Structure formats: C-alpha cells, structure tokens
Amino acid sequence: MKLKIVVNGFYRTRHTAYQAERLCEEGIACGFRSSIVPNDAPDAFERAKDADAVIFLDKDVALADRLAGAGVAVFNPPRAIAIADDKALTFNALEKAGIATPETLSAPVIYSGSVGREFVRKAGERLGYPLIVKARHGSLGEQVFKADDGEAAESIARAFGSTPHLYQKYVAASSGRSLRLYVVGDRVEGAMRLSNMSDFRSNAYQHGSAAPVEPTAEQADLAVRAARAVGAVFAGVDLFDVDPPSVIEVNSNAYFEAIERASGQNIARAIIHYISDHIGSIPYDKEIL
C-alpha cells in the first residue's frame, strides 16, 4: 500500500523534517511504500492522490479536502484540521462536547481597523484581568499575549488590527506550566510536562523545558475526548496543569519530537499502526464546517 506524507513545502525546520521523516521511516517498517510530498508545487494533488492513505502534516484544508473527495483516506480528516487550526472553532467544539476549557470570547470579524474599545472593555469586565488575547490561527505559542489591564488589552487589539483573534480567561494556577498528551485513536501514547520559569507560555518552542509525566486517568480521558470533539484521530492535546484538568487547545498535526524524546514513546509508530488498522474506515465528511 502507498502512504504519502503531505508537508508544507514553504515552511521547513528541523522539527517539521523530523516529524515527516519519522513517519516515513515507520511507514516503511510497517510495509507501506512511503514518500513525502511537499505542497509547494501545482502538482501536489496529482502526486498524492494515488496513495491509499495520506498523513496530512499541514493546514492546507483545501488540498486535504480535495484528496479526501477523491477517495483517499486522509489523516487527520479535513474537518478536524480546520477546527483545530481555528482556536475559536476549537472552543466551540469543546464547549459543545461538555469539555472543560476556559471561557472564550471570539472577537467579531472586521475588515479594516481594529476591534472597538467597547468590545474590549466588556470582554475585560466579563473575563477579568489579567486575560489572554490570542490569534485564532497560530502555532508554537506565537501570537499569544497576556493583558494585565484594559489599556494593555486595547493595545494588543490595535496591534492585531483585522486579524481574527479571541479573548480568554487567564488560568493563573497553571502559568508557565502545562501538560501535552499525544492521543492516537482512543489512547494516550505519550505525555510530557512543559515548564517555563520566565514566560506564562510553557510551549517547548518558546524555550520551555519538557519532562516525562504519567497522566492521571482523568487527564488521559479528557485528552481523548478533546481529540474526538474536533474529529482528530491523532492530536497533541494541551492541558492546564491544574486539578481538575481543563483543555488549552488541540493540535491536529502537533510536532512530536519533544514528546518522543521526553517520554521515550514511539509516537510515529503508533500513528502508522493506527492508520494501517483503519484505512477504509474513515468516511469522507462532505461538510468541512
């Protein structure tokens, strides 16, 4: 069987290379004819559509949807990629599923200028200060800010301009600390605790440190339910390091180099084995959203 691993051809780092190469390596070990397909050429669809399965390590939902519509088993499904890539839609999915996550207010869509002061003021009254302001689309802890007061929140809103963003209740008890659980199917295959003594963001790619952790049954169950809520078959689920746990976000194509090194678990192999067992059982969802 053919396995194609679609990657972003315009964004290449050590972490993206590790992820794609590990999956390709484990795919070959599992008996797949595996290859990597960058999406930076007009023929990316033609190069990937003859696969039995595609692992989609990008957020190009249009390409993922086109492949799924052509009958290719795409992991993760296009709808899951779209929801996980938008933090406001992720909040909606988690809320609908009854999963604990901080109260979130999505800024209204605007086409020029910035969100009005009155919206920011009312968001602050409702959520309290400090609060978190973050872009709806973003990775690696970037474009995530803490506003300590209304003046700071207004300044951040002006800087965002018409960029879609949201306002979120701040979880002080977990400042600089979080848990990442890597979910594959209905199992947590690896977990790590992330810590950052100099920043409220604990992300490993914002100079945070990673250490192995054994998640509690409650944490593991929450992570699996969060991945399921957005429709992902594998995901890095970030939790606040508090009791009871709550979800920060769900990442549909999360890097797993740090968690493989921290936990000693073979995340790439778990993903490949899941795909091998489930080719043909992932239906094409015609409605992306």
Secondary structure, 3 states (H helix, E strand, C coil): CEEEEEECCCCCCHHHHHHHHHHHHHHHHCCCEEEEEECCCCCHHHHHCCCCEEEEECCCHHHHHHHHHCCCEEECCHHHHHHHHCHHHHHHHHHHCCCCCCCEEECCCCCCCCCCHHHHHHHHHHHCCCEEEEECCCCCCCCEEEECCHHHHHHHHHHHCCCCEEEEECCHHHCCEEEEEEEECCEEEEEEEEECCCCCCCCHHHCCEEEECCCCHHHHHHHHHHHHHHCCCEEEEEEECCCCCCEEEEECCCCCHHHHHHHCCCHHHHHHHHHHHHCCCCCCCCCCC
